[in-house]
Amino acid sequence: MNNRRLGRSGLKVSEICLGAWINFGDRIEDEATFAVLDAAVEEGINFFDTADVYAGAAVGVAGSRRVPGQGARPKKGVEGEAQATGRNPTDRGKCDTKRHLLTDGAGVPLAVVLSAANRHDMKKLGELLEASLIEQEPEDTPDAEIEKHLCLDRGYDYKTCREQAQQHGYTTHIPPKATPEEPLPAPDDPQRHPPRRWVVEVSHAWFNRFRRLLIRWDKLASNYLGFVQLAASLIIYRKISHPRALSG
């Protein structure tokens, strides 16, 4: 086996390196692992790759077992929640952020909050309603008599969500979840809840037109939220000054 010098260290290593990758300690049993190592040493290999983390996932090294949860993982728990990061269940568990939007009937954003990608929407409803900058009119004014309606999807079909919406003066419209006793009506059934989700989905599409927001590069949630709020201001300005510029 030919050897090469390792930089200026004076060490000589074999030209062939044996990498552990995810085989040793995971796919191959210990007995077979040591047999491979012995054969490599007999052939003159003295260069072994013992790294235990690849691409953010912990892997086993020669002669050891894979340890679940070991190595670099997306931040979660208290630390991840503080920076609004968590594993995205729709993108192979990658670290990601979720935007929660409150819009008017035309999709213009009224409030936005951030959370981890694996946080349920209903957990942030109260904070989202509190984040709205539109002040409620006093009860003795004519505008206070105007009804305010809040359309939510089935993910908000909880008693807590309805109570939070009522506390902010909203009349909720939430389609009930399907049960074996009460399945969902057919799409053309008059009892079927009308689809209104496109209103907030088109607002998300407007935010995604800003390249700075499409992929989050900011480590701090406050920095990313600042860019989101700046984009919301631009969307509101464009929608008011040029209604046709953001069709939807």
Sine and cosine of phi, psi and omega as CSV:
sin_phi,cos_phi,sin_psi,cos_psi,sin_omega,cos_omega
0.00,0.00,0.83,-0.56,0.02,-1.00
-0.97,0.25,0.56,-0.83,0.02,-1.00
-0.90,-0.43,0.39,-0.92,0.06,-1.00
-0.74,-0.68,0.47,-0.88,0.05,-1.00
-0.97,0.25,0.64,-0.76,0.00,-1.00
-1.00,-0.08,1.00,0.00,-0.01,-1.00
0.87,0.49,-0.67,-0.74,0.01,-1.00
-0.98,-0.18,0.23,0.97,-0.05,-1.00
-0.97,0.24,-0.32,0.95,-0.04,-1.00
1.00,0.05,-0.11,0.99,0.01,-1.00
-0.98,0.22,0.57,-0.82,0.07,-1.00
-0.91,-0.42,0.81,-0.59,-0.02,-1.00
-0.83,-0.56,0.39,-0.92,0.01,-1.00
-0.93,0.36,0.46,-0.89,0.00,-1.00
-0.92,0.39,-0.41,0.91,0.01,-1.00
-0.97,-0.23,0.75,-0.66,0.03,-1.00
-0.94,-0.35,0.70,-0.71,0.05,-1.00
-1.00,-0.10,0.91,-0.41,-0.02,-1.00
-0.99,-0.11,0.68,-0.73,0.00,-1.00
-0.96,0.27,-0.67,0.74,-0.05,-1.00
0.77,0.64,-0.77,-0.64,-0.02,-1.00
-0.93,-0.38,0.25,0.97,-0.05,-1.00
-1.00,0.08,-0.79,0.61,-0.07,-1.00
-0.95,0.32,0.76,-0.65,0.02,-1.00
0.99,0.14,-0.03,1.00,-0.01,-1.00
-0.73,-0.69,-0.92,0.40,-0.04,-1.00
-1.00,0.05,-0.41,0.91,-0.05,-1.00
-0.91,-0.42,0.69,-0.72,0.01,-1.00
-0.94,0.35,0.27,-0.96,-0.06,-1.00
-0.88,0.48,-0.64,0.76,-0.03,-1.00
-0.88,0.48,-0.71,0.70,0.02,-1.00
-0.94,0.35,-0.54,0.84,0.01,-1.00
-0.88,0.48,-0.75,0.66,-0.02,-1.00
-0.93,0.36,-0.48,0.88,0.06,-1.00
-0.91,0.41,-0.65,0.76,0.04,-1.00
-0.92,0.40,-0.66,0.75,0.01,-1.00
-0.90,0.44,-0.68,0.73,0.02,-1.00
-0.89,0.46,-0.66,0.75,0.01,-1.00
-0.91,0.42,-0.59,0.81,0.02,-1.00
-0.92,0.39,-0.66,0.75,0.01,-1.00
-0.91,0.42,-0.64,0.77,0.02,-1.00
-0.89,0.46,-0.53,0.85,0.02,-1.00
-0.99,0.15,-0.02,1.00,0.05,-1.00
1.00,-0.08,0.17,0.98,0.02,-1.00
-0.99,0.16,0.82,-0.57,0.06,-1.00
-0.81,-0.59,0.25,0.97,-0.04,-1.00
-0.90,-0.43,0.93,-0.37,-0.06,-1.00
-0.82,-0.57,0.74,-0.67,0.06,-1.00
-1.00,0.00,0.93,-0.37,-0.06,-1.00
-0.94,-0.35,0.33,0.94,0.04,-1.00
-0.87,0.49,0.65,-0.76,-0.06,-1.00
-0.93,-0.36,0.12,0.99,0.01,-1.00
-0.69,-0.73,0.80,-0.60,0.06,-1.00
-0.70,-0.71,0.76,-0.65,0.10,-1.00
0.80,0.60,0.60,0.80,0.07,-1.00
0.98,0.18,0.11,0.99,-0.02,-1.00
-0.85,-0.52,0.67,-0.74,0.01,-1.00
-0.98,0.21,0.70,-0.71,0.03,-1.00
-0.77,-0.64,0.29,-0.96,-0.03,-1.00
-0.98,0.18,0.42,-0.91,0.09,-1.00
-0.93,-0.36,0.12,-0.99,-0.08,-1.00
-0.85,0.53,0.80,-0.60,0.07,-1.00
0.98,0.17,0.24,0.97,-0.01,-1.00
-0.70,-0.71,0.24,-0.97,0.01,-1.00
-0.99,-0.14,0.45,-0.89,0.07,-1.00
-0.94,0.34,0.73,-0.68,-0.03,-1.00
-0.97,-0.25,0.91,-0.41,-0.01,-1.00
-0.87,0.49,0.71,-0.71,0.05,-1.00
0.99,0.12,-0.01,1.00,-0.01,-1.00
-0.99,0.16,0.54,-0.84,0.06,-1.00
1.00,-0.06,-0.09,-1.00,-0.07,-1.00
-0.95,0.32,0.80,-0.60,0.03,-1.00
-0.73,-0.68,0.40,-0.92,0.11,-0.99
-0.84,0.55,0.66,-0.75,-0.04,-1.00
-0.90,0.43,0.70,-0.72,0.02,-1.00
-0.62,-0.79,-0.04,-1.00,-0.01,-1.00
0.95,0.30,-0.58,-0.82,-0.07,-1.00
-0.90,0.43,-0.70,0.72,-0.06,-1.00
-0.92,0.39,-0.71,0.71,0.01,-1.00
-0.93,0.38,-0.61,0.79,0.01,-1.00
-0.91,0.42,-0.57,0.82,0.00,-1.00
-0.90,0.43,-0.55,0.84,-0.01,-1.00
-0.97,-0.25,0.23,0.97,0.07,-1.00
0.83,0.56,0.74,0.67,0.06,-1.00
-0.78,-0.63,0.52,-0.85,0.01,-1.00
-0.11,-0.99,0.15,-0.99,-0.03,-1.00
-0.94,0.33,0.78,-0.62,-0.01,-1.00
-0.99,0.11,0.92,-0.38,-0.04,-1.00
-0.93,0.36,-0.24,0.97,0.00,-1.00
-0.98,-0.18,0.04,1.00,-0.03,-1.00
-0.64,-0.77,0.81,0.58,0.12,-0.99
0.84,0.55,0.52,0.86,0.09,-1.00
0.96,0.28,0.30,0.95,0.02,-1.00
-0.94,0.33,0.44,-0.90,0.00,-1.00
-0.93,0.36,0.80,-0.60,-0.10,-1.00
-0.42,-0.91,0.10,-1.00,-0.05,-1.00
-0.79,-0.61,0.53,-0.85,0.04,-1.00
-0.91,-0.42,0.69,-0.73,0.09,-1.00
-0.98,-0.18,0.78,-0.62,0.08,-1.00
-0.96,-0.27,0.83,-0.55,-0.10,-0.99
-0.89,-0.46,0.62,-0.78,0.20,-0.98
-0.89,-0.46,0.86,-0.52,-0.08,-1.00
-0.82,-0.58,0.23,-0.97,0.12,-0.99
-1.00,0.04,-0.16,-0.99,-0.07,-1.00
-0.92,0.40,-0.30,0.95,0.01,-1.00
-0.99,-0.17,0.04,1.00,0.01,-1.00
1.00,-0.02,0.05,1.00,0.01,-1.00
-0.95,0.31,0.79,-0.61,-0.06,-1.00
-0.92,0.38,0.69,-0.72,0.05,-1.00
-0.93,-0.37,-0.48,0.88,0.01,-1.00
-0.37,-0.93,0.45,-0.89,0.02,-1.00
-0.51,-0.86,0.68,-0.73,0.11,-0.99
-0.71,-0.70,0.34,-0.94,-0.02,-1.00
-0.92,-0.39,0.44,-0.90,0.10,-0.99
-0.41,-0.91,0.13,-0.99,0.09,-1.00
-0.90,0.43,0.46,-0.89,-0.07,-1.00
-0.91,0.42,-0.40,0.92,-0.01,-1.00
-0.99,-0.14,0.27,0.96,0.03,-1.00
-1.00,0.01,0.71,-0.70,-0.03,-1.00
-0.93,0.38,0.60,-0.80,-0.05,-1.00
-0.86,0.51,-0.64,0.77,-0.10,-1.00
-0.91,0.42,-0.36,0.93,0.00,-1.00
-0.94,0.35,-0.37,0.93,-0.08,-1.00
-0.95,-0.31,0.10,0.99,-0.06,-1.00
-0.90,0.44,-0.72,0.69,-0.01,-1.00
-0.87,0.49,-0.70,0.71,0.03,-1.00
-0.91,0.41,-0.57,0.82,0.01,-1.00
-0.92,0.40,-0.68,0.73,0.03,-1.00
-0.92,0.39,-0.56,0.83,0.05,-1.00
-0.94,0.35,-0.45,0.89,-0.05,-1.00
-0.97,0.22,-0.18,0.98,0.01,-1.00
-0.90,0.43,0.74,-0.67,-0.04,-1.00
-1.00,-0.03,-0.02,1.00,0.02,-1.00
-1.00,0.10,0.90,-0.44,-0.04,-1.00
-0.97,0.25,0.59,-0.81,0.05,-1.00
-0.98,0.22,0.63,-0.77,0.00,-1.00
-0.95,0.30,0.58,-0.81,0.09,-1.00
-0.85,0.53,0.43,-0.90,-0.08,-1.00
-0.91,0.42,-0.38,0.92,-0.06,-1.00
-1.00,-0.03,0.15,0.99,0.03,-1.00
-0.98,-0.20,0.45,-0.90,0.00,-1.00
-0.87,0.49,-0.57,0.82,-0.03,-1.00
-0.93,0.37,-0.35,0.94,-0.01,-1.00
-0.93,0.38,-0.33,0.94,-0.01,-1.00
-0.99,0.14,-0.15,0.99,0.01,-1.00
-0.95,0.31,0.78,-0.62,-0.01,-1.00
-0.97,0.26,0.62,-0.78,0.05,-1.00
-0.91,-0.41,0.81,-0.58,-0.05,-1.00
-0.93,-0.38,0.63,-0.78,-0.01,-1.00
-0.83,-0.56,0.90,-0.43,-0.01,-1.00
-0.99,-0.15,0.83,-0.55,-0.01,-1.00
-0.77,-0.64,0.35,-0.94,0.02,-1.00
-1.00,0.01,-0.07,-1.00,-0.10,-1.00
-0.91,0.41,-0.31,0.95,0.03,-1.00
-0.92,0.40,-0.23,0.97,0.00,-1.00
-0.96,-0.29,0.27,0.96,-0.03,-1.00
-0.98,0.19,0.94,0.34,0.03,-1.00
-0.70,-0.71,0.48,-0.88,0.01,-1.00
-0.88,0.47,-0.62,0.79,0.00,-1.00
-0.88,0.48,-0.67,0.75,0.00,-1.00
-0.91,0.42,-0.66,0.75,0.01,-1.00
-0.90,0.43,-0.64,0.76,0.01,-1.00
-0.92,0.40,-0.65,0.76,0.02,-1.00
-0.90,0.44,-0.65,0.76,0.02,-1.00
-0.91,0.41,-0.66,0.75,0.02,-1.00
-0.91,0.42,-0.58,0.82,0.04,-1.00
-0.90,0.44,-0.44,0.90,0.04,-1.00
-0.99,-0.13,0.19,0.98,0.09,-1.00
0.99,0.15,0.38,0.92,-0.02,-1.00
-0.98,-0.18,0.55,-0.83,0.21,-0.98
-0.99,-0.11,0.90,-0.44,-0.14,-0.99
-0.99,0.10,0.53,-0.85,0.10,-0.99
-0.74,-0.67,0.99,-0.11,-0.05,-1.00
-0.82,-0.57,0.87,-0.49,0.05,-1.00
-0.92,0.40,0.68,-0.73,-0.01,-1.00
-0.95,0.32,0.45,-0.89,0.05,-1.00
-0.96,0.27,0.50,-0.86,0.01,-1.00
-0.97,0.25,0.65,-0.76,0.05,-1.00
-0.75,-0.66,0.33,-0.95,0.05,-1.00
-0.85,0.52,-0.54,0.84,0.01,-1.00
-0.98,0.22,-0.56,0.83,-0.03,-1.00
-0.76,-0.64,0.99,0.13,0.03,-1.00
-0.94,0.35,0.24,-0.97,0.00,-1.00
-0.93,0.37,0.66,-0.76,0.08,-1.00
-0.91,0.42,0.30,-0.95,0.05,-1.00
-0.91,0.43,0.41,-0.91,-0.03,-1.00
-0.83,0.56,-0.55,0.84,-0.02,-1.00
-1.00,-0.07,0.12,0.99,0.02,-1.00
-0.96,0.26,0.71,-0.70,0.02,-1.00
-0.89,0.45,-0.33,0.94,0.03,-1.00
-0.99,0.12,-0.12,0.99,0.00,-1.00
-0.95,0.31,0.73,-0.69,-0.02,-1.00
-0.91,0.42,0.76,-0.65,-0.05,-1.00
-0.91,0.41,0.61,-0.79,0.01,-1.00
-0.96,0.29,0.79,-0.61,0.03,-1.00
-0.74,-0.68,0.08,1.00,-0.09,-1.00
-0.92,0.40,-0.40,0.91,-0.06,-1.00
-0.87,0.50,-0.42,0.91,-0.05,-1.00
-0.88,0.47,-0.75,0.66,-0.01,-1.00
-0.98,0.19,-0.47,0.88,0.02,-1.00
-0.92,0.39,-0.61,0.79,0.03,-1.00
-0.93,0.36,-0.51,0.86,0.07,-1.00
-0.92,0.39,-0.66,0.75,0.08,-1.00
-0.87,0.49,-0.60,0.80,0.02,-1.00
-0.90,0.43,-0.61,0.79,0.06,-1.00
-0.90,0.45,-0.66,0.76,0.03,-1.00
-0.90,0.43,-0.61,0.79,-0.04,-1.00
-0.95,0.32,-0.19,0.98,0.08,-1.00
-0.95,0.30,-0.27,0.96,0.07,-1.00
-1.00,0.03,0.91,-0.41,-0.06,-1.00
-0.87,0.49,-0.46,0.89,-0.02,-1.00
-0.93,0.38,-0.34,0.94,-0.05,-1.00
-0.96,-0.27,-0.38,0.93,-0.10,-0.99
-0.86,0.51,-0.65,0.76,0.09,-1.00
-0.84,-0.55,0.81,-0.59,0.00,-1.00
-0.99,0.15,0.86,-0.52,0.05,-1.00
-0.95,-0.32,-0.16,0.99,-0.08,-1.00
-0.99,0.14,0.72,-0.69,0.04,-1.00
-0.97,0.25,-0.61,0.80,-0.04,-1.00
-1.00,-0.01,0.71,-0.70,0.01,-1.00
-0.90,0.43,-0.55,0.84,-0.02,-1.00
-0.90,0.43,-0.59,0.80,0.02,-1.00
-0.93,0.37,-0.71,0.71,-0.01,-1.00
-0.92,0.40,-0.63,0.78,0.02,-1.00
-0.89,0.45,-0.58,0.82,0.04,-1.00
-0.88,0.48,-0.67,0.74,0.04,-1.00
-0.93,0.37,-0.59,0.81,0.05,-1.00
-0.90,0.44,-0.69,0.72,0.01,-1.00
-0.92,0.39,-0.58,0.81,0.08,-1.00
-0.90,0.44,-0.68,0.73,0.05,-1.00
-0.89,0.45,-0.62,0.78,0.04,-1.00
-0.89,0.46,-0.64,0.77,0.03,-1.00
-0.89,0.45,-0.66,0.75,0.02,-1.00
-0.92,0.40,-0.63,0.77,0.02,-1.00
-0.89,0.45,-0.71,0.71,0.00,-1.00
-0.89,0.47,-0.69,0.72,0.00,-1.00
-0.89,0.46,-0.71,0.70,-0.01,-1.00
-0.92,0.40,-0.60,0.80,-0.03,-1.00
-0.93,0.36,-0.57,0.82,0.00,-1.00
-0.98,0.22,-0.70,0.71,-0.07,-1.00
-0.99,0.16,-0.57,0.82,0.00,-1.00
-0.73,-0.68,0.99,0.14,-0.08,-1.00
-0.84,0.54,-0.52,0.85,-0.04,-1.00
-1.00,0.08,-0.14,0.99,-0.03,-1.00
-0.93,0.36,-0.48,0.88,0.02,-1.00
-0.84,-0.54,0.96,0.27,-0.02,-1.00
-0.94,0.35,0.45,-0.89,0.00,-1.00
0.42,-0.91,0.00,0.00,0.00,0.00
